[in-house]
Amino acid sequence: MKSFQSLIHEYMKDHLPGERFGQWFVNLYIKGNWSELFYESNEVLAIGMVYRWLEDHHYIDTLPQKVVDYD
């Protein structure tokens, strides 16, 4: 899935030291609260949750718009 590949590439390039994948994703892409993902310490589970979220919200080829842009 193109969107997921782009997301992983962006995470590897831009996340802060010690920032978990789920924490990073929630901070940038989720408007509101998703505490299960934000606090998920198992990266494999967090990646699976995000992958399913992208599929469920039909972000197959593109990523959602960021709610915050740190650039």
C-alpha positions in Angstrom: 0.0 0.0 0.0 1.6 3.3 -1.2 0.3 5.4 1.7 1.7 3.0 4.3 5.1 2.9 2.6 5.2 6.7 2.5 4.3 6.8 6.2 7.0 4.5 7.3 9.6 6.4 5.2 8.4 9.7 6.8 8.5 8.2 10.3 12.1 6.9 9.8 13.2 10.4 8.6 11.2 12.7 10.9 10.4 11.1 14.3 12.0 12.4 17.5 14.4 10.2 19.5 12.4 8.0 21.8 9.1 8.8 20.1 7.0 5.7 19.5 5.4 5.0 16.1 1.9 5.2 17.4 2.7 8.4 19.4 4.2 10.0 16.3 1.2 9.0 14.1 -1.4 10.3 16.6 0.4 13.6 17.1 0.6 14.3 13.3 -2.5 12.7 11.8 -5.3 12.2 14.3 -7.6 15.0 15.3 -8.8 14.1 18.7 -7.8 11.2 21.0 -6.6 7.6 20.2 -5.0 6.7 23.5 -4.7 3.0 22.7 -2.4 3.8 19.8 -0.7 6.7 21.4 0.4 4.6 24.4 1.1 1.3 22.5 4.7 0.3 23.3 4.7 -2.7 21.0 5.7 -1.3 17.6 4.4 -4.2 15.7 0.9 -3.8 17.2 1.0 0.0 16.6 2.0 -0.5 13.0 -0.8 -2.9 12.5 -3.3 -0.5 14.0 -2.2 2.3 11.7 -2.2 0.0 8.7 -5.8 -1.0 9.4 -6.8 2.6 10.1 -5.4 3.7 6.7 -7.4 0.9 5.0 -10.6 1.6 6.9 -10.4 5.3 6.0 -9.5 4.6 2.3 -6.0 6.1 2.4 -4.6 3.5 0.0 -2.5 5.7 -2.3 -2.2 8.9 -0.3 -1.8 9.9 3.3 -4.3 11.9 5.2 -3.8 15.6 5.8 -1.6 16.3 8.8 -3.4 18.0 11.7 0.0 19.4 12.9 3.0 20.1 10.7 6.3 20.4 12.6 8.4 21.3 9.4 
